[in-house]
Amino acid sequence: MRNSAAALCAQLLLVFSVAAARAQSGGGTWQRLAPMPSARQEVAAAVLNGKVYVLGGLEGDGPATATVEAYNPNTNTWEAVRPLPFANHHNSAAVAAGKLYSFGGFATATFVYDPANDTWSTVQSMTFQHGGTAAVGVINDKIYVAGGTHAGTSIRALEVYDPVANTWSTRAQMGVARDHCAGAVINGKFYVVAGRGSSGAGNALEVYDPAANSWSRLASMPTVRSGVAAAAVNGELWVFGGEIPGLRPEVEVYNPATNSWRRVADMPTPRHGISAAVIGNRIYLAGVARSRGSAPPMSTKCSSSIAKRPSPTFPPGSESRLTTTC
């Protein structure tokens, strides 16, 4: 019964609709949508051509998976697409220049997805692994990735991927080393919030200015937490759920104009291991873990569709097993 309940929890797809007229006062509504066909947590999510793609993660409370599924909000249905080149969790995804990219987790490899042919191709690798859930944002069709882990250690590193040049380049480091963090872009600046791995990471909010190549520290988030999801809607940063200490139901919103936070209605249930994707004023939250923990060691097994591709090398003992209870 426990495994069945955990699987059901990890299949949930929630959407939070931010009403523009009520956004400044905190208004919004929750809705449960069609569940993912596969039970997963610690996933990555991004929007491509109006669909929410959910990549990788952990199979319920089990091993890493290469599964990729796409949600169509117009029909409230899911479809399976080509799996990732290898199983991955605590990974990241982003869409830039009209293409879906997969990266992070516990390897430096980066892949791009072609929806027309349903194929993944290798592009330039990152310098750092950015595992343990890094913060991701897209500015002018360039992908910004900050924090996460490298060789099992929390990092401050920021890298930027240019799809046209197919290059990763390092930029100024964050002030706070962190993993299990989240990020979003507002008015051309990259915001990174929450996390763990160093003192003060749990409620730290920093913003990166690409023009100045510099970070600034902003008002701390009221609730200390990691393993959150974050999204930008109506010029504000929305932060959902998380863990440590305990499981977190909080939804807190940062307003850059006033450098202040407010708390809005909690999530229906506390959860972490989620990823956010935005379409219009709707924030989609895919995947869920409903008990504290960390992840099982990475599997290096490649999917059968690309069996000839070399498996990546992962750091030993990077994280321990995660258990989920609903």
C-alpha atoms as one frame of an Amber mdcrd trajectory, in Angstrom:
protein
   0.000   0.000   0.000   2.829   2.390   0.824   4.452   1.943  -2.591   1.112
   2.445  -4.348   0.422   5.598  -2.376   3.906   6.944  -3.035   3.510   6.290
  -6.750   0.185   8.130  -6.824   1.727  11.115  -5.057   4.633  11.249  -7.493
   2.288  11.229 -10.503   0.522  14.425  -9.472   0.475  17.454 -11.750  -0.756
  20.650 -10.128  -1.324  24.038 -11.679  -1.466  27.350  -9.846  -3.266  30.067
 -11.792  -2.218  33.615 -10.918  -5.029  36.064 -11.575  -3.496  39.253 -12.949
  -5.953  41.513 -11.149  -5.208  39.840  -7.829  -1.527  39.051  -8.243  -0.282
  41.923  -6.110  -2.578  40.897  -3.253  -1.699  37.231  -3.609  -4.719  35.808
  -5.428  -4.625  32.526  -7.266  -6.228  29.102  -7.466  -5.006  25.481  -7.367
  -6.168  22.754  -9.706  -5.210  19.088 -10.019  -4.674  17.985 -13.619  -4.262
  14.639 -15.371  -1.543  12.694 -13.525   1.747  11.833 -15.164   1.714   8.305
 -16.604   4.886   7.534 -14.637   5.389   8.205 -10.941   8.414  10.490 -10.585
  10.057  13.035  -8.321  13.196  15.233  -8.429  12.421  15.942 -12.081  13.174
  18.762 -14.518  10.452  20.595 -16.446  10.291  23.107 -19.299   7.775  24.371
 -21.851   8.283  23.718 -25.565   5.673  24.590 -28.199   2.954  24.986 -25.594
   3.586  21.620 -23.909   5.128  20.919 -20.490   7.987  18.433 -20.828   8.973
  16.536 -17.665  12.425  14.958 -17.829  14.105  12.250 -15.786  13.873  12.113
 -12.018  13.413   9.228  -9.616  10.860   6.469 -10.188   8.676   7.086  -7.159
  10.964   6.131  -4.282  13.196   4.021  -6.540  16.075   4.510  -9.000  16.780
   7.222 -11.544  14.904   7.155 -14.845  15.412   8.434 -18.405  11.663   8.855
 -18.927  10.409  11.986 -20.703   6.706  12.799 -20.968   4.932  15.830 -22.413
   1.708  17.364 -21.093  -0.723  19.131 -23.425  -2.766  21.687 -21.454  -5.294
  22.026 -24.276  -6.348  18.387 -23.999  -5.228  17.664 -20.415  -3.352  14.621
 -21.704   0.180  13.198 -21.625   2.316  11.573 -24.276   5.595   9.668 -24.035
   8.541  11.036 -25.995  12.082   9.787 -26.578  13.818   9.019 -23.248  16.906
  10.900 -22.168  20.230   9.449 -23.324  20.769   8.137 -19.769  18.855   7.968
 -16.506  19.225  11.141 -14.462  17.725  12.847 -11.424  18.020  16.211  -9.686
  18.597  17.325 -13.285  17.657  20.500 -15.165  16.000  21.576 -18.389  15.390
  24.779 -20.336  14.067  25.989 -23.666  16.142  28.474 -25.658  15.887  29.527
 -29.300  12.909  27.203 -29.683  14.740  24.062 -28.558  14.594  21.918 -25.413
  17.856  21.285 -23.575  18.633  18.719 -20.865  21.646  19.056 -18.571  22.797
  18.817 -14.969  22.152  15.968 -12.601  25.421  14.133 -12.073  27.162  14.619
 -15.403  28.392  17.565 -17.464  26.725  16.243 -20.627  24.192  18.477 -22.399
  21.570  17.328 -24.910  19.107  19.034 -27.238  15.733  17.579 -28.230  14.249
  17.713 -31.736  10.458  17.277 -31.451  10.077  16.838 -35.213  12.209  13.701
 -35.197  11.753  12.785 -31.529  15.528  12.550 -31.038  18.173  13.761 -28.605
  21.560  15.021 -29.794  24.737  15.821 -27.890  25.948  19.426 -27.703  28.828
  21.033 -25.826  29.254  19.813 -22.227  29.211  22.074 -19.192  32.293  22.782
 -17.103  30.518  21.811 -13.869  27.956  19.077 -13.226  25.383  21.386 -11.607
  23.801  18.329  -9.963  21.606  18.308  -6.890  19.093  20.619  -8.620  20.633
  23.867  -9.833  18.840  27.144 -10.570  18.034  27.778 -14.238  16.917  30.803
 -16.237  16.826  31.936 -19.873  17.745  35.466 -20.976  17.862  36.442 -24.655
  17.857  32.773 -25.672  20.868  31.961 -23.517  20.630  29.436 -20.673  21.915
  30.477 -17.234  22.690  27.714 -14.705  23.782  28.528 -11.146  24.704  26.415
  -8.149  23.981  22.757  -7.640  26.726  20.265  -6.855  29.970  19.252  -8.528
  31.738  16.076  -7.378  29.354  15.992  -4.423  30.082  19.541  -3.197  27.765
  22.558  -3.305  29.036  25.235  -5.663  28.632  28.952  -6.399  29.387  28.582
 -10.102  27.355  30.256 -12.855  27.582  29.068 -16.451  25.869  30.375 -19.567
  25.070  28.347 -22.681  24.872  30.041 -26.074  22.928  27.745 -28.467  24.129
  29.635 -31.554  27.813  29.272 -30.709  27.282  25.935 -28.912  29.491  27.090
 -26.041  29.317  27.200 -22.248  31.100  30.066 -20.516  31.565  30.849 -16.831
  30.414  34.098 -15.277  30.714  35.728 -11.853  29.955  33.296  -9.036  27.049
  33.606  -6.627  27.724  34.865  -3.132  26.243  31.706  -1.593  27.186  28.133
  -2.499  24.002  26.076  -2.756  22.193  23.117  -4.262  18.510  22.139  -4.201
  17.793  25.737  -5.195  15.596  27.319  -7.868  15.685  30.264 -10.221  13.682
  32.441 -12.592  14.143  35.479 -14.818  12.400  38.825 -14.278  13.077  41.841
 -16.496  16.306  40.417 -17.858  17.806  39.506 -14.490  18.356  36.027 -13.039
  17.024  35.372  -9.523  18.231  32.417  -7.415  16.525  31.447  -4.168  16.669
  28.876  -1.354  18.860  25.774  -1.215  21.297  24.037   1.088  24.987  23.198
   1.257  26.327  26.288   3.029  25.365  28.575   5.894  22.472  30.875   5.084
  21.556  29.200   1.798  18.062  28.192   2.930  16.505  31.644   2.642  19.087
  33.494   0.564  17.889  35.429  -2.486  20.409  36.720  -5.006  19.988  38.368
  -8.393  22.407  38.330 -11.316  22.711  41.233 -13.743  24.149  39.991 -17.070
  25.078  43.491 -18.199  27.260  44.074 -15.135  28.258  40.420 -14.636  27.562
  40.824 -10.941  25.352  39.440  -8.159  23.415  41.376  -5.535  21.923  40.084
  -2.280  18.238  40.868  -1.794  15.714  40.532   1.031  15.854  37.047   2.542
  12.915  34.721   2.005  10.868  34.435   5.223  10.924  30.610   5.258  14.200
  28.680   5.335  13.956  25.738   2.907  15.500  23.804   0.033  14.147  21.527
  -2.683  11.747  24.241  -3.820  10.221  25.100  -7.180  10.229  28.682  -8.448
   8.653  30.595 -11.324   8.234  34.165 -12.524   4.727  35.456 -13.276   3.512
  39.059 -13.506   6.985  40.378 -12.682   7.214  38.516  -9.370   9.087  35.448
  -8.109   6.844  32.646  -6.805   8.447  29.969  -4.586   6.677  26.690  -3.789
   7.110  23.926  -1.211  10.459  22.479  -0.239  11.998  20.714   2.736  14.470
  20.904   5.623  13.467  21.657   8.214  10.493  19.360   7.664   8.295  19.407
   4.580   7.123  22.833   3.505   3.683  23.824   2.184   4.508  27.520   1.919
   4.048  29.651  -1.166   5.936  32.928  -0.883   6.149  35.702  -3.450   8.954
  38.205  -3.949   8.271  41.643  -5.421  11.417  43.178  -6.983   9.911  46.673
  -7.006   9.607  46.743  -3.210  12.323  44.178  -2.356   9.797  42.456  -0.139
   8.096  39.102   0.377   4.519  38.101   1.103   2.995  34.736   1.871  -0.043
  33.513  -0.028  -2.201  30.408   0.408  -0.220  27.219   1.051   0.058  24.330
  -1.379  -2.708  21.714  -0.943  -0.104  19.373   0.620   3.547  19.893   1.608
   5.981  18.612  -0.994   9.439  18.888  -2.462  11.166  17.322  -5.460   8.953
  19.350  -7.801   9.741  21.441 -10.863   7.864  24.476 -12.181   6.997  25.451
 -15.755   5.013  28.514 -16.844   2.472  28.991 -19.624   0.860  32.422 -19.491
  -0.234  33.061 -15.912  -0.335  29.360 -15.016   2.458  27.681 -13.061   2.613
  23.907 -13.596   4.206  21.845 -10.817   5.251  18.345 -11.842   6.531  15.504
  -9.673   6.455  15.275  -5.909   8.273  13.878  -2.906   6.295  13.965   0.309
   8.903  12.861   2.821  12.353  14.206   3.547  15.386  12.472   2.166  18.066
  12.364  -0.454  18.461  10.476  -3.666  19.836   7.043  -4.515  23.160   6.768
  -6.299  23.055   7.533 -10.004  22.661   4.651 -12.418  25.061   4.736 -15.359
  22.918   2.480 -17.537  22.081   4.040 -20.915  18.654   3.724 -22.510  18.379
   0.946 -25.068  17.697   3.406 -27.888  21.249   4.775 -27.640  23.066   1.804
 -26.195  26.266   2.728 -28.064  26.595   6.069 -26.286  29.219   5.958 -23.483
  27.828   6.204 -19.962  28.859   9.285 -17.973  31.055   9.146 -14.893  29.351
  10.050 -11.643  30.932  10.946  -8.306  30.866   8.046  -5.806  28.485   8.309
  -2.871  26.944  11.527  -4.150  23.639  11.047  -2.339  21.856   8.345  -0.397
  18.467   6.723  -0.977  15.284   8.756  -0.919  12.117   7.281   0.539   8.637
   8.676  -0.040   5.584   8.338   2.166   2.105   9.662   1.363
